[in-house]
């Protein structure tokens, strides 16, 4: 009976060691020495804060590149809508309005270099011929200026 229990305990230990998530709640490992004395070894805790800051910076850069790509799509579709005319270019207007509405959810950083250029281009879109594009661009511009004001001390 003891051999069966030991075999079952070994199989459970092997299953736990295969899946790294199963050990997430453990704080340390207990090691049994030959003399019968148990010793606990404490594992290091989570990663240092500096690595978290680096990940946060890369996340902001990734968000900034995605934001710039979306803004370029909106600007190009607005330019095409302007060239075709208000009555003909309904698809381009919808694309521009939808991408501008997606940009509201993106956080904008007042420290970034590209922010000023994007805000100037967005200000030009607020003067577009089509009212839908003008309205969505002005609401996005107002939202971003308010978020930049909130960031400043």
Secondary structure, DSSP 8 states (H G I E B T S, - for coil): -HHHHHHHHHHHHHHHHH-GGGGTT--EEEEE-TTS-EEEEE---S--HHHHHHHHHHHHHHHHHHHHHHHHHHHHHHHHHHHH-TTT-HHHHHHHHHHHHHHTTS---SSSSHHHHHHHHHHHHTT-SSHHHHHHHHHHHHHHHHHHHHH--
